[in-house]
């Protein structure tokens, strides 16, 4: 799964100890939406869904 630099930067704001789990959840969300790249928009949609 590809990440845009903007989305990757947002991911780095998440504490390091939960970042791998957050990445997996965001990527799973993107796959369910038939996205191939994690953009800032996809990141924000996943964040809104998962809180």
Gaussian input, Z-matrix of N, CA and C with variables (Angstrom, degrees):
# hf/3-21g

backbone

0 1
 N
 C     1     B1
 C     2     B2     1     A1
 N     3     B3     2     A2     1     D1
 C     4     B4     3     A3     2     D2
 C     5     B5     4     A4     3     D3
 N     6     B6     5     A5     4     D4
 C     7     B7     6     A6     5     D5
 C     8     B8     7     A7     6     D6
 N     9     B9     8     A8     7     D7
 C    10    B10     9     A9     8     D8
 C    11    B11    10    A10     9     D9
 N    12    B12    11    A11    10    D10
 C    13    B13    12    A12    11    D11
 C    14    B14    13    A13    12    D12
 N    15    B15    14    A14    13    D13
 C    16    B16    15    A15    14    D14
 C    17    B17    16    A16    15    D15
 N    18    B18    17    A17    16    D16
 C    19    B19    18    A18    17    D17
 C    20    B20    19    A19    18    D18
 N    21    B21    20    A20    19    D19
 C    22    B22    21    A21    20    D20
 C    23    B23    22    A22    21    D21
 N    24    B24    23    A23    22    D22
 C    25    B25    24    A24    23    D23
 C    26    B26    25    A25    24    D24
 N    27    B27    26    A26    25    D25
 C    28    B28    27    A27    26    D26
 C    29    B29    28    A28    27    D27
 N    30    B30    29    A29    28    D28
 C    31    B31    30    A30    29    D29
 C    32    B32    31    A31    30    D30
 N    33    B33    32    A32    31    D31
 C    34    B34    33    A33    32    D32
 C    35    B35    34    A34    33    D33
 N    36    B36    35    A35    34    D34
 C    37    B37    36    A36    35    D35
 C    38    B38    37    A37    36    D36
 N    39    B39    38    A38    37    D37
 C    40    B40    39    A39    38    D38
 C    41    B41    40    A40    39    D39
 N    42    B42    41    A41    40    D40
 C    43    B43    42    A42    41    D41
 C    44    B44    43    A43    42    D42
 N    45    B45    44    A44    43    D43
 C    46    B46    45    A45    44    D44
 C    47    B47    46    A46    45    D45
 N    48    B48    47    A47    46    D46
 C    49    B49    48    A48    47    D47
 C    50    B50    49    A49    48    D48
 N    51    B51    50    A50    49    D49
 C    52    B52    51    A51    50    D50
 C    53    B53    52    A52    51    D51
 N    54    B54    53    A53    52    D52
 C    55    B55    54    A54    53    D53
 C    56    B56    55    A55    54    D54
 N    57    B57    56    A56    55    D55
 C    58    B58    57    A57    56    D56
 C    59    B59    58    A58    57    D57
 N    60    B60    59    A59    58    D58
 C    61    B61    60    A60    59    D59
 C    62    B62    61    A61    60    D60
 N    63    B63    62    A62    61    D61
 C    64    B64    63    A63    62    D62
 C    65    B65    64    A64    63    D63
 N    66    B66    65    A65    64    D64
 C    67    B67    66    A66    65    D65
 C    68    B68    67    A67    66    D66
 N    69    B69    68    A68    67    D67
 C    70    B70    69    A69    68    D68
 C    71    B71    70    A70    69    D69
 N    72    B72    71    A71    70    D70
 C    73    B73    72    A72    71    D71
 C    74    B74    73    A73    72    D72
 N    75    B75    74    A74    73    D73
 C    76    B76    75    A75    74    D74
 C    77    B77    76    A76    75    D75
 N    78    B78    77    A77    76    D76
 C    79    B79    78    A78    77    D77
 C    80    B80    79    A79    78    D78
 N    81    B81    80    A80    79    D79
 C    82    B82    81    A81    80    D80
 C    83    B83    82    A82    81    D81
 N    84    B84    83    A83    82    D82
 C    85    B85    84    A84    83    D83
 C    86    B86    85    A85    84    D84
 N    87    B87    86    A86    85    D85
 C    88    B88    87    A87    86    D86
 C    89    B89    88    A88    87    D87
 N    90    B90    89    A89    88    D88
 C    91    B91    90    A90    89    D89
 C    92    B92    91    A91    90    D90
 N    93    B93    92    A92    91    D91
 C    94    B94    93    A93    92    D92
 C    95    B95    94    A94    93    D93
 N    96    B96    95    A95    94    D94
 C    97    B97    96    A96    95    D95
 C    98    B98    97    A97    96    D96
 N    99    B99    98    A98    97    D97
 C   100   B100    99    A99    98    D98
 C   101   B101   100   A100    99    D99
 N   102   B102   101   A101   100   D100
 C   103   B103   102   A102   101   D101
 C   104   B104   103   A103   102   D102
 N   105   B105   104   A104   103   D103
 C   106   B106   105   A105   104   D104
 C   107   B107   106   A106   105   D105
 N   108   B108   107   A107   106   D106
 C   109   B109   108   A108   107   D107
 C   110   B110   109   A109   108   D108
 N   111   B111   110   A110   109   D109
 C   112   B112   111   A111   110   D110
 C   113   B113   112   A112   111   D111
 N   114   B114   113   A113   112   D112
 C   115   B115   114   A114   113   D113
 C   116   B116   115   A115   114   D114
 N   117   B117   116   A116   115   D115
 C   118   B118   117   A117   116   D116
 C   119   B119   118   A118   117   D117
 N   120   B120   119   A119   118   D118
 C   121   B121   120   A120   119   D119
 C   122   B122   121   A121   120   D120
 N   123   B123   122   A122   121   D121
 C   124   B124   123   A123   122   D122
 C   125   B125   124   A124   123   D123
 N   126   B126   125   A125   124   D124
 C   127   B127   126   A126   125   D125
 C   128   B128   127   A127   126   D126
 N   129   B129   128   A128   127   D127
 C   130   B130   129   A129   128   D128
 C   131   B131   130   A130   129   D129
 N   132   B132   131   A131   130   D130
 C   133   B133   132   A132   131   D131
 C   134   B134   133   A133   132   D132
 N   135   B135   134   A134   133   D133
 C   136   B136   135   A135   134   D134
 C   137   B137   136   A136   135   D135
 N   138   B138   137   A137   136   D136
 C   139   B139   138   A138   137   D137
 C   140   B140   139   A139   138   D138
 N   141   B141   140   A140   139   D139
 C   142   B142   141   A141   140   D140
 C   143   B143   142   A142   141   D141
 N   144   B144   143   A143   142   D142
 C   145   B145   144   A144   143   D143
 C   146   B146   145   A145   144   D144
 N   147   B147   146   A146   145   D145
 C   148   B148   147   A147   146   D146
 C   149   B149   148   A148   147   D147
 N   150   B150   149   A149   148   D148
 C   151   B151   150   A150   149   D149
 C   152   B152   151   A151   150   D150

   B1=1.4501
   B2=1.5251
   B3=1.3164
   B4=1.4675
   B5=1.5185
   B6=1.3215
   B7=1.4546
   B8=1.5240
   B9=1.3313
   B10=1.4659
   B11=1.5300
   B12=1.3162
   B13=1.4768
   B14=1.5336
   B15=1.3375
   B16=1.4659
   B17=1.5284
   B18=1.3331
   B19=1.4670
   B20=1.5335
   B21=1.3221
   B22=1.4688
   B23=1.5345
   B24=1.3262
   B25=1.4656
   B26=1.5253
   B27=1.3337
   B28=1.4656
   B29=1.5239
   B30=1.3259
   B31=1.4608
   B32=1.5261
   B33=1.3186
   B34=1.4659
   B35=1.5297
   B36=1.3337
   B37=1.4640
   B38=1.5258
   B39=1.3367
   B40=1.4624
   B41=1.5275
   B42=1.3355
   B43=1.4718
   B44=1.5331
   B45=1.3313
   B46=1.4635
   B47=1.5240
   B48=1.3279
   B49=1.4618
   B50=1.5245
   B51=1.3288
   B52=1.4685
   B53=1.5260
   B54=1.3242
   B55=1.4622
   B56=1.5332
   B57=1.3447
   B58=1.4778
   B59=1.5383
   B60=1.3196
   B61=1.4657
   B62=1.5269
   B63=1.3280
   B64=1.4604
   B65=1.5234
   B66=1.3267
   B67=1.4664
   B68=1.5263
   B69=1.3353
   B70=1.4662
   B71=1.5281
   B72=1.3334
   B73=1.4689
   B74=1.5250
   B75=1.3154
   B76=1.4626
   B77=1.5176
   B78=1.3312
   B79=1.4668
   B80=1.5287
   B81=1.3187
   B82=1.4687
   B83=1.5233
   B84=1.3263
   B85=1.4566
   B86=1.5300
   B87=1.3193
   B88=1.4624
   B89=1.5237
   B90=1.3242
   B91=1.4632
   B92=1.5160
   B93=1.3306
   B94=1.4644
   B95=1.5246
   B96=1.3329
   B97=1.4679
   B98=1.5339
   B99=1.3327
   B100=1.4731
   B101=1.5276
   B102=1.3258
   B103=1.4626
   B104=1.5247
   B105=1.3170
   B106=1.4658
   B107=1.5234
   B108=1.3285
   B109=1.4632
   B110=1.5168
   B111=1.3218
   B112=1.4601
   B113=1.5242
   B114=1.3154
   B115=1.4636
   B116=1.5243
   B117=1.3101
   B118=1.4552
   B119=1.5302
   B120=1.3196
   B121=1.4671
   B122=1.5303
   B123=1.3337
   B124=1.4653
   B125=1.5224
   B126=1.3185
   B127=1.4622
   B128=1.5283
   B129=1.3241
   B130=1.4691
   B131=1.5327
   B132=1.3301
   B133=1.4628
   B134=1.5248
   B135=1.3161
   B136=1.4684
   B137=1.5282
   B138=1.3244
   B139=1.4566
   B140=1.5251
   B141=1.3322
   B142=1.4664
   B143=1.5209
   B144=1.3262
   B145=1.4662
   B146=1.5319
   B147=1.3290
   B148=1.4551
   B149=1.5243
   B150=1.3186
   B151=1.4696
   B152=1.4433
   A1=108.53
   A2=115.68
   A3=121.28
   A4=110.22
   A5=115.14
   A6=122.52
   A7=108.72
   A8=116.80
   A9=119.14
   A10=107.58
   A11=117.43
   A12=119.55
   A13=112.59
   A14=117.00
   A15=120.38
   A16=111.23
   A17=116.41
   A18=120.55
   A19=110.39
   A20=116.24
   A21=120.72
   A22=110.30
   A23=116.74
   A24=120.90
   A25=110.55
   A26=117.11
   A27=120.73
   A28=110.79
   A29=116.39
   A30=120.35
   A31=109.92
   A32=117.30
   A33=121.09
   A34=112.43
   A35=117.72
   A36=121.29
   A37=111.39
   A38=116.34
   A39=121.54
   A40=107.70
   A41=118.33
   A42=120.19
   A43=111.77
   A44=115.49
   A45=121.51
   A46=113.43
   A47=117.82
   A48=119.46
   A49=113.29
   A50=118.85
   A51=120.78
   A52=112.23
   A53=116.13
   A54=120.55
   A55=113.82
   A56=119.76
   A57=118.44
   A58=112.59
   A59=117.30
   A60=120.37
   A61=110.67
   A62=116.71
   A63=120.96
   A64=110.39
   A65=116.32
   A66=120.21
   A67=110.39
   A68=116.76
   A69=120.36
   A70=111.29
   A71=116.64
   A72=119.96
   A73=111.07
   A74=116.88
   A75=120.94
   A76=110.26
   A77=117.01
   A78=120.19
   A79=110.98
   A80=117.93
   A81=121.09
   A82=109.54
   A83=116.97
   A84=121.48
   A85=110.29
   A86=116.78
   A87=121.43
   A88=110.86
   A89=117.24
   A90=120.61
   A91=110.78
   A92=117.09
   A93=120.89
   A94=111.75
   A95=116.44
   A96=122.02
   A97=111.37
   A98=116.71
   A99=123.18
   A100=112.63
   A101=115.71
   A102=121.56
   A103=108.64
   A104=115.96
   A105=119.89
   A106=111.65
   A107=116.30
   A108=121.63
   A109=109.23
   A110=115.49
   A111=120.19
   A112=107.12
   A113=115.44
   A114=121.13
   A115=107.84
   A116=116.17
   A117=120.32
   A118=110.17
   A119=116.56
   A120=120.88
   A121=111.33
   A122=116.88
   A123=120.87
   A124=109.70
   A125=116.90
   A126=121.73
   A127=110.27
   A128=115.98
   A129=120.43
   A130=111.08
   A131=117.94
   A132=121.08
   A133=110.62
   A134=116.68
   A135=120.98
   A136=109.84
   A137=116.57
   A138=120.95
   A139=110.48
   A140=116.49
   A141=120.66
   A142=110.95
   A143=116.38
   A144=120.52
   A145=111.42
   A146=117.02
   A147=121.11
   A148=113.98
   A149=116.16
   A150=119.37
   A151=110.72
   D1=128.92
   D2=179.56
   D3=-89.02
   D4=144.65
   D5=177.11
   D6=-121.59
   D7=136.87
   D8=173.58
   D9=-74.73
   D10=156.90
   D11=179.07
   D12=-57.81
   D13=-35.90
   D14=-179.53
   D15=-65.76
   D16=-43.78
   D17=179.20
   D18=-67.48
   D19=-39.54
   D20=178.37
   D21=-61.97
   D22=-39.41
   D23=178.81
   D24=-64.10
   D25=-40.16
   D26=177.62
   D27=-64.72
   D28=-38.61
   D29=179.43
   D30=-62.09
   D31=-35.81
   D32=-179.07
   D33=-68.81
   D34=-13.11
   D35=176.19
   D36=-77.22
   D37=-17.53
   D38=179.03
   D39=-78.12
   D40=138.36
   D41=179.41
   D42=-52.88
   D43=139.11
   D44=-172.18
   D45=-56.73
   D46=-31.35
   D47=-174.92
   D48=-76.51
   D49=-16.06
   D50=175.38
   D51=-111.80
   D52=-4.04
   D53=-176.93
   D54=-57.54
   D55=-45.06
   D56=-179.88
   D57=-60.31
   D58=-40.57
   D59=178.54
   D60=-67.11
   D61=-40.34
   D62=178.45
   D63=-63.35
   D64=-42.10
   D65=179.02
   D66=-60.04
   D67=-44.86
   D68=-179.89
   D69=-62.37
   D70=-43.06
   D71=-179.64
   D72=-64.74
   D73=-41.72
   D74=180.00
   D75=-65.90
   D76=-42.99
   D77=179.22
   D78=-65.87
   D79=-38.88
   D80=177.41
   D81=-63.70
   D82=-43.78
   D83=177.26
   D84=-58.15
   D85=-45.67
   D86=-179.05
   D87=-62.30
   D88=-42.11
   D89=178.59
   D90=-62.16
   D91=-40.33
   D92=178.13
   D93=-64.14
   D94=-26.58
   D95=178.59
   D96=-92.58
   D97=6.81
   D98=-178.65
   D99=60.02
   D100=34.75
   D101=175.83
   D102=-94.43
   D103=145.43
   D104=177.66
   D105=-108.15
   D106=-13.51
   D107=-179.66
   D108=-130.99
   D109=136.25
   D110=175.43
   D111=-85.52
   D112=107.84
   D113=175.97
   D114=-99.38
   D115=173.69
   D116=176.90
   D117=-59.89
   D118=-37.85
   D119=179.14
   D120=-63.52
   D121=-46.08
   D122=178.45
   D123=-63.27
   D124=-42.11
   D125=178.11
   D126=-57.58
   D127=-48.07
   D128=-178.26
   D129=-64.93
   D130=-37.97
   D131=177.45
   D132=-63.38
   D133=-43.60
   D134=179.32
   D135=-65.33
   D136=-41.98
   D137=179.41
   D138=-61.22
   D139=-42.26
   D140=179.07
   D141=-63.86
   D142=-37.38
   D143=-179.33
   D144=-69.91
   D145=-43.72
   D146=-173.75
   D147=-93.84
   D148=-12.73
   D149=179.48
   D150=79.53

